[in-house]
Amino acid sequence: MLVGHPGGHPDVPENEVDEALRTFSPHVTRVEVFTCKELPDNAERSLAADIESA
């Protein structure tokens, strides 16, 4: 599940958004919850891991 960018709520610290998602994620069966900001970082890490394992 992809949720909005944390910059959309500048009055809420990003670490609070991250903590809320970490708390929510385990309650959703087989669904990983992360923000739009985390998407490119996760993709880069995944691609780097694929390259290293090749």
C-alpha positions in Angstrom: 0.0 0.0 0.0 1.4 3.4 -1.0 0.4 6.4 1.0 1.0 10.1 0.3 4.3 11.9 0.8 5.0 13.0 4.4 5.7 16.5 3.1 1.9 16.9 2.6 1.6 17.4 6.3 4.4 19.7 7.3 2.9 20.1 10.8 3.5 16.4 11.6 7.1 15.4 12.0 8.2 12.7 9.5 9.4 10.4 12.3 5.8 10.4 13.7 4.5 9.4 10.2 7.0 6.6 9.9 6.2 5.3 13.4 2.5 5.3 12.6 3.1 3.3 9.5 5.4 0.9 11.3 2.6 0.4 13.8 -0.1 0.0 11.2 1.7 -2.3 8.8 1.8 -5.5 10.9 -2.0 -5.3 11.3 -2.5 -5.4 7.5 -2.1 -9.0 6.3 0.6 -9.4 3.6 0.6 -5.7 2.7 3.6 -3.4 3.2 2.7 0.2 3.9 5.2 2.9 2.9 5.2 6.5 1.7 5.8 8.0 -1.7 9.1 9.3 -0.4 10.3 5.8 0.5 9.3 4.3 -2.9 12.4 5.4 -4.9 14.7 4.4 -2.0 13.2 0.9 -1.8 13.4 0.5 -5.6 17.1 1.5 -5.6 18.0 -0.9 -2.8 16.1 -3.7 -4.6 17.8 -3.1 -7.9 21.2 -2.8 -6.2 20.6 -6.2 -4.5 19.6 -7.8 -7.8 22.8 -6.5 -9.4 25.0 -7.7 -6.5 23.4 -11.2 -6.6 23.9 -11.5 -10.4 
